[in-house]
Amino acid sequence: MKKENLEIILEIDQLGDFNLEVINGNGKNCLQASAKLESALGIVNKRKFKPEYRQIQQSNKTQLRN
């Protein structure tokens, strides 16, 4: 399975309000990817989560049992 790179799209309107979208992310890595940028831009008034946010992050861990 190919791992996709996270992308962040930032749109700023004429009033200085911004929309930030994380592409190719799921779960908490969306919030982690955008946290520093959100902090630098100011207060987050509203947050909308795409369906991908609720997807479980896949890991490469294997559990072995005896």
N, C-alpha and C positions, 0 to 999 in steps of 0.2 A: 504494500500500500504506500503510495507516494505521499509524503508529508508536504502540505501546502504552506507557503509562507503567509504570515499574517500581513494584511494591508490595512492602513487606516486612511479613510477618506475624510477630509475636513473641509466643510463649506462654511464660509462666513458671509453673512448678509450685510447690507449697507448700514444697518443699525448696530453691527458688532456682535449680533447673536450668532451662535455657531451650532452646527450639526456635525456630529462625529460618528462615523460608522466603521466598525471593524469587520473586515472581510476575511473569510477562511478561519474563523475562530469559533470556539464553542466553550461553553461553561465559563469558568472563572478566568480563563486566559484572555477573554475579551476585555474584562475589566482590568486585568493586570497590564494588558498591552496599552490601554488608553489612560491609565491612572496619572502618569506624569504629565501628559499633554493636557488632560482635564484640569489638573492642579495649576498649571501655568496659565491656562486660559481663564480661569475663574470658576464661579459657582455653577454647578449643574442644576438647572431648574427642573428638568424632566428627563427621564430615562426610559427608553423603549427597548425591549429585548426582542430580538428576532428568534424564530424557532430554534436556530442553531445554538442559542445560549443554553437551552434546556437539554441539549444532547450531552450524553456522557462522554467525557474525554476517554479516548482509548489509550491504553498503555501497553508496553511490551513486557509486562510482568507475567511470569508464569509461576503458579503455585504447585509445588510437588507434595505428594502425600506418600507416606510409607505404607 
